[in-house]
Amino acid sequence: MTSKKVTLIILIAILLLAGFFRLYRISDYLNFLGDEGRDVMVVRNILHGDLTFLGPRSSAGDFYLGPIYYYFMAPFLFLSNYHPVGPAIMVALFSIATVYLIYRIGREFFSKNAGLIAAILYSISPLVIIHSRSSWNPNVMPFFSIAALYSAYKGIERKNFYLLGLSGVLLGIAMQLHYLTIFLGGILFLYILLVEILSKGVTNKIVELFKKYIIVFAGFILGFSPFLLFEIKHGFPNTKTISNFILASGDVSAGGKFGEIIKDVFFRSFGRLVTAYPQPETVSIIEQLPIAIWYYLTLILAFASIALTFYQLTQRLREKGEFRGHLLILLWFSLGVLFFGLYKKPIYDYLFTFMFPAPFLLTGNLLGNLIERKKVFAAVSIISIISLVAINLIYSPLRKIPNYQYEQVKMISEFILDKAQGKPFNFALITGGNSDHAYRYIFEIEGKKPVTIQIPEVDPERKTITDQLFIVCEEIPCNPVGHPLWEVAGFGRGEIAGEWQVSVLKVYKLVHYKGE
């Protein structure tokens, strides 16, 4: 069997493995809370002809993203008969495609072994898997990030303006998915600039550089156009809010100092993604020796991976060889980390999605390079690969008990519909940090929407208040009578007419107070 056939078989096995970790019992592990319920309600309306130029509201600030994610969701929600698992499957498919791109880029930039190692590690990374099994706009960022950068690389390599334009389009799409695409845009800008500066024998560099920027920018405008149209029409409200949010002062992660933020992001980008290190705030390297060993081995892996890639870059520059791939990966990772020093808000793992593939490609380059050297280096590489695979599998999210969130929401919603007995009803959710959209989505697809209580200025005759209010309590303890939530307070003075334990939550039925 030829080497190409063996590589193909291994790659197919990796993609099948990635598919298993992303699709196995996906409906049982499905996240279906307020945000997911809101998104599928909007997409259902789109499928019924109610188009929108605004996307999801950011979970981190008071602004909206572009609508492209809703339109990505639409065909999958339709094909799943409006079950929210459809969009989650879409995210999983994007993630599987990302695994393939990681292999292809690793093979092209570094070596065949580097591509395979990077792909296998990405396919089993617990944090990556978590963000590959639920429908959320940041979760498809890894695909669009790597595709945008790779298109720019190929466009420059082949002097193909169509590929450069495609890079801009992908960047525009990514900007509708996640506001930190601003960082990705900065990386792409500096990459094109440095390639032009470092390239030999290029005349009229300023003219060539200007052409490339114009083409990428034109593609960006095209990819960003749905959201841009809304912004232009309304005076750029979201653009201003996003800029203020990213750069304004406020509560800052890691103490707020630039160096501390960089240190934290640098470690977590390898630790959380490649070595499955726990949340740093939950463990102590001082009190727990195994955690300390884990921590320092992660740092060694990170520094060695970056050092090797940087050394290879300098060698290629000296020898006037092909350097653009090494430069791209180094800029992607290093600038991605440095740009977080400008980010003046708490930094969560999902914010790394625009650079998810980068540490895997760096790691793949290191371990792939070592495995091709003398026996001792090859042994270190093999032991490292086996250890990384083992620890990632040990901490796989599939080892946890499924949450059955959709089934629980569906069960409670159908229970309420049964108790409502076909009569109009109001609905409220008492919760600490959720919203009621998931329940309302079930009511909507069942064709039995609750009546929304309007304020007196809108409904002076109080026709939107029905004779029964059903309340789901996610808070413990819960006292629904007299609760300040508008959906409860707007109902007026009530008394409990029914109380039930449904799954793990309490459901109450309130009717209007009749007095003694």
C-alpha positions in Angstrom: 0.0 0.0 0.0 1.4 3.4 -1.0 2.2 6.1 1.5 -0.6 8.3 -0.1 -3.2 5.6 0.5 -2.1 5.1 4.1 -2.3 8.8 4.7 -5.7 8.9 3.2 -7.0 6.1 5.4 -5.6 7.8 8.5 -7.2 11.1 7.5 -10.6 9.4 6.9 -10.3 7.7 10.3 -9.6 11.0 11.9 -12.5 12.7 10.2 -14.8 9.8 11.3 -13.5 10.1 14.8 -14.2 13.8 14.7 -17.7 13.1 13.5 -18.3 10.6 16.3 -17.2 13.1 19.0 -19.4 15.8 17.5 -22.5 13.9 16.5 -22.9 11.1 19.0 -26.1 11.5 20.9 -26.0 15.2 20.0 -29.7 15.8 20.8 -29.2 14.3 24.3 -26.3 16.7 25.1 -27.9 19.6 23.3 -27.8 23.0 25.0 -31.3 24.5 24.8 -31.6 27.4 27.1 -32.8 31.0 26.6 -30.3 32.0 23.9 -30.8 28.9 21.9 -34.6 29.3 22.2 -34.4 32.9 21.0 -32.3 31.9 18.0 -34.6 29.2 16.8 -37.6 31.4 17.2 -36.0 34.1 15.0 -35.0 31.5 12.4 -38.5 29.9 12.4 -39.8 33.4 11.6 -37.3 33.7 8.8 -38.5 30.4 7.4 -42.0 31.9 7.5 -41.0 35.0 5.6 -40.0 37.4 8.3 -36.5 38.4 7.2 -34.1 40.2 9.4 -30.9 42.3 9.0 -29.9 41.9 12.7 -28.3 38.8 14.2 -28.1 37.5 17.8 -27.6 39.9 20.7 -24.1 39.6 22.1 -23.9 37.8 25.4 -21.1 40.2 26.5 -22.6 43.6 25.6 -25.6 45.6 24.6 -25.2 45.2 20.9 -26.2 42.9 18.0 -24.2 40.9 15.5 -24.9 40.4 11.8 -27.7 38.1 10.7 -25.6 35.6 8.7 -25.7 33.0 11.5 -29.5 32.9 11.4 -29.4 32.2 7.7 -26.9 29.4 8.2 -29.2 27.9 10.7 -32.4 28.2 8.6 -32.0 25.1 6.2 -30.8 22.9 9.1 -33.8 23.9 11.3 -36.1 23.3 8.4 -34.6 19.8 7.6 -34.9 18.8 11.2 -38.6 19.7 11.3 -37.9 22.7 13.6 -36.0 20.6 16.1 -33.1 22.7 17.5 -30.8 19.8 17.0 -30.6 20.8 13.3 -28.5 23.9 13.8 -26.3 22.0 16.3 -25.6 19.5 13.6 -24.6 22.3 11.3 -22.1 23.5 13.9 -20.7 20.0 14.1 -20.3 19.8 10.3 -18.4 23.1 10.3 -16.1 21.7 13.0 -15.4 18.5 11.0 -14.6 20.6 8.0 -12.2 22.6 10.2 -10.4 19.3 11.1 -9.8 18.7 7.4 -8.5 22.3 6.9 -6.1 21.8 9.8 -4.7 18.7 8.3 -4.4 20.3 4.9 -2.7 23.4 6.2 -0.4 21.4 8.5 0.7 19.2 5.7 1.2 22.1 3.3 3.0 24.5 5.7 5.0 21.9 7.7 4.7 18.2 6.9 2.3 15.3 6.4 2.9 14.1 10.0 2.3 17.6 11.4 -1.0 17.8 9.6 -2.2 14.5 10.9 -1.1 15.1 14.5 -2.7 18.5 14.5 -5.9 17.1 13.1 -6.2 14.2 15.6 -5.6 16.5 18.5 -8.1 19.0 17.3 -10.7 16.3 16.7 -10.6 15.0 20.4 -9.9 18.3 22.3 -12.6 18.5 25.0 -13.0 22.3 24.8 -13.2 22.1 21.0 -15.8 19.3 21.2 -17.9 21.3 23.6 -18.0 24.2 21.2 -18.7 21.9 18.3 -21.9 20.3 19.6 -24.3 23.2 20.2 -25.7 26.0 18.2 -24.1 29.3 19.0 -22.7 31.9 16.7 -19.1 31.8 18.1 -18.9 28.1 17.6 -18.4 28.3 13.8 -15.7 30.9 14.1 -12.8 28.4 13.9 -13.9 27.4 10.4 -14.3 30.9 9.0 -11.0 32.1 10.7 -8.9 29.3 9.2 -10.6 29.5 5.9 -10.1 33.3 5.7 -6.4 33.1 6.5 -5.8 30.2 4.2 -7.6 31.9 1.3 -5.3 34.9 1.8 -2.3 32.7 1.9 -3.3 30.9 -1.3 -4.3 34.2 -3.0 -0.8 35.7 -2.3 1.0 32.5 -3.3 -0.8 32.1 -6.6 -1.2 35.9 -7.2 -4.9 35.2 -7.4 -7.1 38.2 -6.6 -10.3 36.0 -6.5 -8.8 34.1 -3.5 -7.8 37.3 -1.8 -11.4 38.6 -2.4 -12.7 35.3 -0.9 -10.6 35.9 2.1 -12.3 39.3 2.6 -15.7 37.7 2.1 -15.0 35.1 4.8 -13.7 37.8 7.1 -16.9 39.8 6.6 -19.0 36.7 7.4 -16.8 36.1 10.5 -17.4 39.7 11.6 -21.1 38.9 11.7 -20.4 35.9 13.9 -18.2 37.4 16.6 -16.9 40.9 17.3 -13.4 39.7 18.0 -13.0 39.2 14.3 -11.5 42.7 14.6 -8.4 40.9 15.9 -8.5 38.5 13.0 -8.7 41.5 10.6 -5.6 43.0 12.3 -3.8 39.7 11.9 -4.7 39.6 8.2 -3.7 43.2 7.6 -0.2 42.7 9.2 0.3 39.4 7.4 -0.2 40.9 4.0 2.1 43.8 4.9 4.9 41.6 6.2 4.7 39.3 3.2 5.1 42.2 0.9 8.0 43.6 2.9 9.8 40.3 3.2 9.3 39.1 -0.3 12.3 39.4 -2.6 12.3 40.9 -6.1 8.9 42.6 -5.8 8.8 46.0 -7.5 6.2 48.7 -6.8 5.5 47.2 -3.4 3.3 50.1 -2.3 1.1 49.7 -5.4 0.9 45.9 -5.0 0.2 46.2 -1.3 -2.6 48.8 -2.0 -4.2 46.4 -4.6 -4.3 43.5 -2.1 -5.8 45.6 0.6 -8.5 47.0 -1.7 -9.4 43.5 -2.9 -9.6 42.1 0.6 -11.6 45.1 1.8 -14.0 44.8 -1.2 -14.6 41.2 -0.3 -15.1 42.2 3.4 -17.7 44.7 2.4 -19.5 42.0 0.4 -19.4 39.5 3.2 -20.4 42.1 5.8 -23.1 43.8 3.7 -26.3 42.5 5.4 -25.2 43.9 8.7 -23.6 47.0 7.1 -26.9 47.9 5.4 -28.6 48.0 8.8 -25.8 50.0 10.3 -25.7 52.6 7.6 -29.5 53.0 7.7 -29.5 53.5 11.5 -26.3 55.5 12.1 -23.9 52.6 13.1 -25.3 52.0 16.6 -23.9 48.5 17.0 -20.5 49.4 15.5 -20.1 52.2 18.1 -21.2 50.0 21.0 -18.8 47.2 20.0 -15.8 49.6 19.8 -16.7 51.1 23.2 -17.2 47.6 24.7 -13.8 46.2 23.5 -11.7 49.2 24.4 -13.6 50.8 27.3 -12.3 50.4 30.8 -14.1 48.1 33.2 -13.7 44.8 35.0 -10.7 43.2 33.5 -9.6 39.6 33.7 -6.3 38.6 35.2 -6.0 41.8 37.3 -6.2 44.1 34.3 -2.4 44.4 33.6 -1.3 43.9 30.0 1.5 41.5 30.9 -0.7 39.4 33.2 -3.5 39.2 30.5 -1.0 38.1 27.9 0.5 35.5 30.2 -3.0 34.1 31.1 -4.2 34.0 27.4 -0.9 32.5 26.2 -1.1 29.6 28.7 -4.8 29.0 28.3 -4.6 28.9 24.5 -2.5 25.8 24.8 -3.6 24.5 28.2 -7.4 24.7 27.6 -7.2 23.5 24.0 -4.3 21.2 23.5 -3.5 19.7 26.9 -7.1 19.7 28.4 -5.9 21.6 31.4 -8.7 22.5 33.9 -10.0 26.0 34.4 -6.9 27.7 36.0 -9.0 29.3 38.8 -10.3 25.8 39.9 -6.8 24.3 40.6 -3.6 25.3 42.3 0.0 24.6 41.0 1.3 25.4 44.5 -0.8 22.9 46.5 -1.3 20.2 43.8 1.9 18.6 42.5 0.2 16.8 39.5 -1.4 20.1 38.5 2.0 21.8 38.7 3.6 19.1 36.5 0.7 19.4 34.0 1.1 23.2 34.0 4.8 23.3 33.3 4.7 20.6 30.7 2.1 22.6 28.9 4.3 25.7 29.0 7.3 23.6 27.7 5.1 22.3 24.8 3.9 25.9 24.0 7.3 27.5 24.1 9.0 24.6 22.2 6.2 24.7 19.5 6.6 28.4 18.9 10.4 28.4 19.1 10.6 25.7 16.5 8.2 27.4 14.1 10.1 30.7 14.6 13.4 29.0 13.9 12.1 27.4 10.7 10.8 30.8 9.6 14.2 32.5 10.1 15.9 29.7 8.3 13.6 30.0 5.3 14.1 33.7 5.2 17.9 33.3 5.1 17.6 30.7 2.4 15.1 32.7 0.5 12.7 29.8 0.7 8.9 29.7 1.2 8.2 31.4 4.5 4.6 32.6 4.2 2.9 29.6 5.9 5.2 29.7 9.0 4.7 33.5 9.2 0.9 33.1 9.0 0.6 30.6 11.8 3.0 32.6 14.1 1.2 35.8 13.5 -2.2 34.2 14.0 -1.2 32.9 17.4 1.1 35.6 18.7 -0.9 38.6 17.6 -4.1 36.8 18.7 -2.6 36.6 22.2 -1.2 40.1 22.2 -4.4 41.7 21.0 -6.2 40.4 24.1 -4.0 42.8 26.0 -6.3 45.5 24.6 -9.5 43.7 25.6 -10.8 45.3 28.7 -13.3 42.8 29.8 -13.3 39.3 31.4 -11.8 36.7 29.0 -13.7 33.4 28.6 -12.6 30.3 26.7 -15.2 30.9 23.9 -13.4 34.2 23.0 -10.5 32.1 21.7 -12.6 30.6 18.9 -11.1 32.8 16.2 -7.7 31.2 17.0 -8.7 27.7 18.0 -6.7 25.9 15.3 -3.5 27.9 15.7 -2.0 26.1 18.8 -2.9 22.7 17.3 -0.9 23.6 14.1 2.1 24.7 16.2 1.9 21.6 18.3 1.6 19.4 15.2 4.6 21.0 13.7 6.7 20.3 16.8 5.7 16.7 17.3 5.7 16.0 13.6 9.3 17.4 13.4 10.5 15.4 16.4 9.0 12.1 15.1 11.1 12.4 11.9 14.4 12.8 13.8 16.6 10.4 15.8 15.2 7.7 17.9 15.2 9.6 21.2 13.3 12.6 19.7 10.9 10.2 17.9 10.3 8.5 21.3 9.6 11.8 23.0 7.2 12.7 20.2 5.3 9.4 20.4 5.1 9.5 24.1 3.8 13.1 24.0 1.2 12.2 21.3 0.0 9.2 23.3 -0.2 11.2 26.5 -2.1 14.1 24.8 -4.6 11.7 23.3 -5.1 9.8 26.6 -5.7 13.0 28.7 -8.0 14.5 26.1 -10.1 11.3 26.0 -10.1 11.0 29.8 -11.7 14.5 30.0 -13.9 14.1 27.0 -17.3 15.8 27.5 -19.0 12.6 26.2 -18.0 10.9 29.5 -20.4 13.2 31.3 -24.1 12.4 31.8 -26.3 14.0 29.0 -28.2 17.1 30.1 -31.4 16.3 28.1 -32.2 20.0 28.2 -34.4 20.0 25.1 -36.4 17.0 26.4 -36.8 18.7 29.8 -38.0 22.0 28.3 -40.4 20.1 26.0 -41.7 18.0 28.8 -42.4 21.0 31.0 -44.0 23.0 28.2 -46.3 20.1 27.2 -47.2 19.6 30.8 -48.3 23.3 31.0 -50.3 23.0 27.8 -52.1 20.0 29.2 -52.9 21.9 32.5 -54.0 24.9 30.5 -56.8 22.7 29.0 -56.9 24.7 25.8 -57.7 28.0 27.5 -55.7 31.2 27.1 -52.9 31.5 29.7 -50.0 33.7 30.7 -46.5 32.4 31.3 -43.5 33.3 33.4 -40.0 31.9 34.1 -38.4 32.7 37.4 -34.7 32.2 36.9 -31.3 33.5 37.9 -29.7 34.0 34.5 -31.8 32.3 31.9 -34.7 33.6 29.7 -38.0 32.0 28.8 -37.4 31.8 25.0 -36.8 28.0 25.0 -40.2 27.4 26.6 -41.9 29.9 24.3 -40.4 28.2 21.3 -42.1 24.9 22.3 -45.4 26.7 22.8 -45.0 28.3 19.4 -44.3 25.2 17.4 -47.2 23.5 19.2 -49.4 26.4 18.0 -50.4 27.4 21.5 -48.5 30.5 22.4 -49.1 32.1 25.8 -50.6 35.6 25.9 -47.9 38.2 26.7 -49.0 40.7 29.3 -48.6 44.2 28.0 -48.0 47.4 30.0 -51.2 49.5 30.8 -50.2 52.2 28.3 -50.4 49.6 25.5 -53.3 47.6 27.0 -55.4 50.0 29.1 -58.3 47.5 29.2 -56.0 44.7 30.4 -57.2 42.3 27.8 -53.8 40.6 27.7 -54.3 39.3 31.3 -55.9 35.8 31.3 -57.5 33.8 34.1 -54.4 31.7 34.7 -50.7 32.2 34.9 -48.2 29.3 34.7 -44.8 29.8 36.3 -41.7 27.7 35.9 -39.3 28.1 38.8 -35.6 27.5 38.2 -34.7 29.2 41.5 -34.5 27.4 44.8 -36.3 28.3 47.0 -39.0 29.8 44.9 -41.9 32.0 46.1 -43.9 32.9 43.0 -46.7 34.9 44.7 -45.8 38.6 44.7 -42.7 38.1 42.7 -41.4 41.4 41.1 -40.9 39.8 37.7 -43.1 41.7 35.2 -44.8 38.6 33.9 -45.9 37.8 37.4 -46.5 41.3 38.8 -48.4 42.3 35.6 -50.8 39.4 36.3 -52.0 41.2 39.4 -52.6 39.7 42.8 -52.8 36.0 42.5 -53.0 32.8 44.6 -51.6 29.4 43.9 -54.1 27.0 42.4 -51.7 24.2 41.5 -48.1 23.2 42.3 -46.3 20.3 40.6 -42.8 18.9 40.4 -42.0 18.3 36.7 -38.6 16.8 36.1 -36.2 18.8 38.3 -38.3 22.0 38.3 -41.4 23.3 40.0 -44.4 24.5 38.0 -47.0 26.7 39.6 -50.5 27.7 38.4 -51.7 31.1 39.7 -55.2 32.4 39.4 -56.5 35.8 40.4 -57.0 36.3 44.2 -60.6 35.9 45.2 -60.3 37.0 48.9 -61.8 35.4 52.0 
